[in-house]
Every structure is written in C-alpha cells, then in structure tokens.
C-alpha cells in the first residue's frame, strides 16, 4: 500500500475544512504517526474542535469529547465500576477515554486529580479502574486544548503532565485571504459533515510501524542530544528538556522524514520539529521572567548554536 499517498490524502481531507493551517495539520499528523499526543494552546474559536473532529473522521476512528469543568470527576474520564443488583457483580462502564481520538477540551479548567486521570492513558495506553486494567483502543490519540489568555478559575498543568504531550501547537488567527476563503466555504455549505474517511484506523497502525523503521544515524542522534542537553545547561531555564523529550524528538523526526518520503532523518527534520517538541517542557528562571526573557527566542538560539552534522 502507498502509505505516503495515504498520509497526503489525510492532510488534504482536513485542509478542506480547516483553511490555511497546512503546517499545523502536518505537525498533527507527525505527532499521530509518532505515537504522541498534542496540546493545542490558543484562544477560542480558531478551529481546535474542528481539527480534532476532521482528523477522527479522516482516519475513520471513534471520537470522544471530554468538556472539562471544575466538577468533572476522574470516573467521567476513565469510566467506573457499576454494581448490578440482579447479578451481584460489578461491570465496567466505559468512560469518554475509550475512543481512538480524544478531545480533552479546556483541560486546565478541571482539578489536578481529574487532569491526572489522563496520565496513565497517555503514557501506557490503558486505564486502571478499581484495580482492573482496561486497554484503550488503538491508535489512541489525545488532543487537549487550553486558553492561554484566561486564567480565572483554571488549574495550570504541572510540568509532569506537560511532559506527556509530544507537541504543543497553536493555530492562530487566519490572515485576510484565509478568512475570506473560510467565509466563502461556509456560505457554500462546506462543513465537517462533508468530511469522509480516507483510511482505516488500522492503516495508522501500519504507518506507525513504517515510521519506526526510518533510519536515524548516530551523528543525527548526537545533534538532537546537543540541543536537548543545551536546554539543561542554559542558566535561564530552571527546567530543561527531559529524556522523554529526547525520545519524543527522535520519533517526531522519524515521522517528519516519513511524510517527506524519506527512509532516513536529516538535520532539517530536527530543526522543523524541535520547537514544537521542546518549548513547552522548558521553564524559565525567576530572573529570566523578571527580565521578560522569551523562552521561544532562547530555544531558537540554542538550536542555531548546535553544530549541524555533515
């Protein structure tokens, strides 16, 4: 099967309803094929829900939406054990997490305990309810959203949970031409209902296996390690990139190379995904915050300073 052509079809299918966000859509597919999860951090109304739904429909995967609020409980996410009087037994009632594509909407609006209910699912592909382990469907992909502007009544995600997300992305506002095109499509009735599946969920599993076979030379791994370790020695960061970040960067680069129809990773692949993979894992020092330093600019400078292998 032509998996490269299939990946192109998935991206084109999503781009039909999400105007002008080709780069973000490609990054989402990179993350999906790399087996990671995404944090979408942006203001309301820019298309985060549309992106998640269009992806689920394009891969013919089951979709679950969790609207997080302060009173959302862990059982609403993972499911609960229900006692039946007639049989005298407990049966597992599935939670919203038992789907292939999960939209965890406004994840920072719920309590830390409920936020933590996603950790096991994201890291191990399973949930434990009353001592019983339940495997999640495969592929399993979480797209969590949060509003970076509004902080009233929110619970900031702890660093341990931020580290579970392979990438943090932002859709941003469309430019003038894109917004006009979006309005024209809206008037023509081109909506999510018209998005049809172009592949099966099993095909995503096969594509992930192909991604894992992409060759990463030792020199390129060393280049990635130089970037990751430089975030730990940078005095303006009190928290650098973790070993999990290194592994996420390797896999994301493999997926990027796969989409470019290559069977090996180039340094350019590292440069193209490093910001999305690493930036959200880094924490500025108090002094850097007082000086209003920009973590984005600091990381870019570290990537530029790293010696590119020939």
C-alpha positions as CSV (number, residue, x, y, z in Angstrom):
1,X,0.0,0.0,0.0
2,X,1.1,3.6,-0.8
3,X,1.3,4.9,2.8
4,X,2.9,8.2,1.7
5,X,0.0,8.9,-0.6
6,X,-2.5,7.9,2.2
7,X,-0.8,10.5,4.5
8,X,-1.2,13.1,1.8
9,X,-4.9,12.3,1.5
10,X,-5.5,12.6,5.2
11,X,-3.9,16.1,5.3
12,X,-5.8,17.2,2.2
13,X,-9.0,16.0,3.7
14,X,-8.5,18.0,6.9
15,X,-7.4,21.1,4.9
16,X,-10.7,21.1,3.1
17,X,-12.4,22.3,6.2
18,X,-9.5,24.0,8.1
19,X,-8.4,26.8,5.9
20,X,-4.8,28.0,5.8
21,X,-3.4,25.7,8.5
22,X,-1.4,23.3,6.4
23,X,1.7,23.5,8.7
24,X,-0.3,22.8,11.8
25,X,-2.1,19.9,10.1
26,X,1.2,18.4,9.1
27,X,2.5,18.7,12.6
28,X,-0.6,17.0,14.0
29,X,-0.1,14.1,11.5
30,X,3.6,13.9,12.5
31,X,2.5,13.6,16.2
32,X,-0.2,11.0,15.4
33,X,2.2,8.8,13.4
34,X,4.9,9.2,16.1
35,X,2.5,7.8,18.7
36,X,2.4,11.1,20.7
37,X,-0.3,13.5,22.0
38,X,-0.9,17.2,21.3
39,X,-1.7,20.2,23.4
40,X,-3.4,22.9,21.4
41,X,-3.0,26.2,23.2
42,X,-5.0,29.0,21.6
43,X,-7.9,31.4,22.0
44,X,-11.5,30.2,21.5
45,X,-12.9,30.0,18.0
46,X,-9.9,29.3,15.9
47,X,-10.8,25.7,14.9
48,X,-9.4,23.4,17.6
49,X,-12.5,21.3,17.8
50,X,-12.9,21.3,14.0
51,X,-9.3,20.0,13.7
52,X,-9.9,17.1,16.1
53,X,-13.2,16.1,14.5
54,X,-11.8,16.3,11.0
55,X,-8.9,14.1,12.0
56,X,-11.1,11.5,13.6
57,X,-13.4,11.3,10.6
58,X,-10.5,11.2,8.1
59,X,-9.0,8.1,9.8
60,X,-12.4,6.5,10.4
61,X,-11.6,6.5,14.1
62,X,-14.0,6.7,17.1
63,X,-14.2,10.2,18.7
64,X,-14.7,11.2,22.3
65,X,-15.0,14.6,23.7
66,X,-14.4,15.5,27.3
67,X,-15.6,19.0,28.3
68,X,-13.5,19.7,31.4
69,X,-15.1,21.7,34.2
70,X,-14.2,22.2,37.9
71,X,-16.7,19.4,38.8
72,X,-15.5,16.8,36.3
73,X,-14.5,13.7,38.1
74,X,-11.8,11.1,37.2
75,X,-14.6,8.5,36.6
76,X,-16.1,10.7,33.9
77,X,-12.8,10.2,32.0
78,X,-11.7,6.7,32.8
79,X,-15.1,5.1,33.4
80,X,-16.5,3.5,36.6
81,X,-17.5,0.1,38.0
82,X,-21.2,-0.3,38.4
83,X,-22.8,-2.8,40.8
84,X,-25.8,-4.8,39.4
85,X,-28.3,-5.9,42.0
86,X,-29.6,-8.9,39.9
87,X,-26.2,-10.5,39.2
88,X,-24.4,-9.3,42.3
89,X,-21.4,-8.3,40.1
90,X,-19.5,-5.2,39.1
91,X,-19.3,-4.3,35.5
92,X,-17.1,-1.7,33.8
93,X,-18.9,1.3,32.4
94,X,-16.7,2.9,29.7
95,X,-15.6,6.5,30.1
96,X,-15.0,9.0,27.4
97,X,-11.4,8.0,27.1
98,X,-12.4,4.7,25.5
99,X,-12.1,6.2,22.0
100,X,-9.4,6.5,19.4
101,X,-9.3,10.3,19.1
102,X,-10.0,12.2,22.3
103,X,-10.6,15.9,22.5
104,X,-9.8,17.0,26.1
105,X,-11.4,20.4,25.9
106,X,-10.1,23.1,28.2
107,X,-8.1,20.6,30.2
108,X,-6.8,23.4,32.6
109,X,-10.3,24.0,33.8
110,X,-10.6,20.8,35.8
111,X,-8.9,19.8,39.1
112,X,-5.4,18.3,39.2
113,X,-6.9,14.9,40.3
114,X,-9.0,14.8,37.1
115,X,-6.2,16.0,35.0
116,X,-4.0,13.2,36.4
117,X,-6.6,10.6,35.3
118,X,-5.3,11.1,31.7
119,X,-1.7,10.4,32.6
120,X,-1.8,6.6,32.6
121,X,-3.9,6.6,29.4
122,X,-1.4,8.9,27.6
123,X,1.7,7.1,28.8
124,X,0.7,3.4,28.8
125,X,-2.5,3.2,26.6
126,X,-4.6,1.8,29.4
127,X,-6.7,2.9,32.4
128,X,-7.0,1.2,35.8
129,X,-10.4,1.2,37.4
130,X,-10.9,-0.4,40.8
131,X,-7.7,-2.5,40.3
132,X,-8.8,-3.7,36.9
133,X,-6.7,-2.7,33.9
134,X,-8.6,-1.8,30.7
135,X,-6.7,-1.4,27.4
136,X,-7.5,1.6,25.2
137,X,-8.4,1.2,21.6
138,X,-5.5,1.6,19.1
139,X,-4.5,4.0,17.8
140,X,-5.1,6.2,20.8
141,X,-4.5,10.0,20.3
142,X,-5.3,12.8,22.7
143,X,-5.7,16.4,21.6
144,X,-6.0,18.6,24.7
145,X,-6.9,22.3,24.5
146,X,-6.4,25.3,26.8
147,X,-6.9,29.0,26.5
148,X,-3.6,30.8,27.2
149,X,-5.3,34.2,27.9
150,X,-7.9,33.4,30.5
151,X,-6.5,32.2,33.9
152,X,-9.5,32.8,36.2
153,X,-10.8,29.5,37.6
154,X,-8.1,27.4,36.0
155,X,-5.6,24.8,37.2
156,X,-2.3,25.2,35.3
157,X,-0.9,21.8,34.0
158,X,2.0,20.6,36.1
159,X,5.3,20.0,34.4
160,X,4.9,16.2,34.7
161,X,1.7,16.4,32.6
162,X,3.1,18.9,30.1
163,X,6.0,16.4,29.5
164,X,3.4,13.8,28.4
165,X,2.5,15.9,25.4
166,X,4.8,15.3,22.4
167,X,4.0,18.7,20.9
168,X,2.3,22.0,21.8
169,X,0.8,23.7,18.8
170,X,-1.1,26.9,18.2
171,X,-3.5,27.5,15.3
172,X,-3.5,31.3,15.4
173,X,-5.8,33.7,13.6
174,X,-6.1,33.4,9.8
175,X,-4.9,36.2,7.6
176,X,-7.2,38.3,5.5
177,X,-7.2,36.0,2.4
178,X,-7.7,32.8,4.5
179,X,-10.6,34.3,6.5
180,X,-12.4,35.4,3.3
181,X,-11.9,31.9,1.8
182,X,-13.2,30.4,5.1
183,X,-16.3,32.6,4.9
184,X,-16.9,31.6,1.2
185,X,-16.7,27.9,2.1
186,X,-19.1,28.5,5.0
187,X,-21.6,30.1,2.6
188,X,-21.2,27.2,0.2
189,X,-22.1,24.8,3.0
190,X,-18.7,23.1,3.2
191,X,-18.8,21.8,6.7
192,X,-17.5,19.0,8.9
193,X,-20.4,16.8,7.8
194,X,-18.8,16.5,4.4
195,X,-15.6,15.1,5.7
196,X,-15.4,11.4,5.0
197,X,-12.9,8.7,5.9
198,X,-10.0,8.3,3.6
199,X,-8.3,5.4,5.5
200,X,-9.0,3.0,8.4
201,X,-7.6,3.2,11.9
202,X,-5.6,0.0,11.2
203,X,-3.8,1.9,8.4
204,X,-2.5,4.4,11.0
205,X,-1.0,1.4,13.0
206,X,0.7,0.2,9.8
207,X,2.0,3.7,9.1
208,X,3.4,3.9,12.7
209,X,5.3,0.7,12.0
210,X,6.8,2.2,8.8
211,X,7.8,5.4,10.8
212,X,9.6,3.3,13.4
213,X,11.8,1.8,10.6
214,X,13.1,5.2,9.4
215,X,16.8,5.3,9.9
216,X,18.4,7.7,12.4
217,X,22.2,7.9,12.1
218,X,24.3,8.3,15.2
219,X,25.5,11.7,14.1
220,X,21.9,13.0,13.9
221,X,21.1,11.5,17.3
222,X,24.1,13.3,18.6
223,X,22.8,16.6,17.1
224,X,19.5,16.1,18.8
225,X,21.2,15.3,22.1
226,X,23.3,18.5,21.8
227,X,20.1,20.6,21.5
228,X,18.4,18.7,24.4
229,X,21.4,19.0,26.7
230,X,21.9,22.6,25.9
231,X,18.4,23.4,27.4
232,X,19.6,21.8,30.7
233,X,22.8,23.8,30.9
234,X,21.1,27.1,29.9
235,X,21.0,29.2,33.1
236,X,17.9,31.0,32.0
237,X,16.0,27.7,32.3
238,X,15.3,26.1,35.7
239,X,13.9,23.0,34.0
240,X,15.4,21.7,30.8
241,X,14.2,19.0,28.4
242,X,13.7,15.5,29.9
243,X,15.0,12.2,28.5
244,X,11.3,11.6,27.4
245,X,11.7,14.8,25.3
246,X,14.7,13.3,23.6
247,X,12.8,10.2,22.7
248,X,9.8,12.2,21.5
249,X,12.1,14.3,19.3
250,X,13.7,11.2,17.8
251,X,10.3,9.7,16.9
252,X,8.8,13.0,15.7
253,X,11.8,13.4,13.3
254,X,11.2,9.9,12.0
255,X,7.6,10.8,11.3
256,X,8.7,14.0,9.6
257,X,11.1,12.1,7.4
258,X,8.4,9.6,6.6
259,X,6.0,12.3,5.4
260,X,8.8,13.7,3.2
261,X,9.0,10.2,1.6
262,X,12.5,9.5,3.0
263,X,13.7,6.5,4.9
264,X,16.3,8.4,6.9
265,X,16.3,11.5,9.1
266,X,18.1,14.7,8.1
267,X,19.2,17.6,10.4
268,X,16.5,19.7,8.7
269,X,13.9,17.4,10.1
270,X,15.2,18.1,13.6
271,X,15.1,21.8,13.0
272,X,11.5,21.7,11.7
273,X,10.0,19.9,14.8
274,X,12.4,20.8,17.7
275,X,10.4,23.9,18.7
276,X,7.1,22.2,18.9
277,X,8.5,19.2,20.8
278,X,10.8,21.0,23.3
279,X,9.5,24.5,24.1
280,X,6.5,23.6,26.3
281,X,8.7,21.4,28.5
282,X,11.1,24.3,29.5
283,X,10.6,26.5,32.5
284,X,12.2,30.0,32.7
285,X,14.0,31.0,35.8
286,X,12.6,33.7,38.1
287,X,15.4,36.1,37.0
288,X,14.6,35.5,33.3
289,X,10.9,36.1,33.9
290,X,11.7,39.4,35.7
291,X,13.8,40.4,32.7
292,X,10.9,39.4,30.5
293,X,13.1,36.9,28.5
294,X,11.3,35.0,25.8
295,X,11.7,31.2,26.0
296,X,10.9,30.9,22.3
297,X,13.9,33.1,21.4
298,X,16.2,31.4,23.8
299,X,15.4,27.9,22.4
300,X,15.8,29.1,18.8
301,X,19.3,30.5,19.7
302,X,20.2,27.1,21.2
303,X,19.1,25.2,18.1
304,X,21.1,27.6,15.9
305,X,24.2,27.2,18.1
306,X,24.1,23.4,17.9
307,X,26.7,22.0,15.5
308,X,24.9,20.5,12.4
309,X,26.4,17.1,11.4
310,X,27.7,16.9,7.8
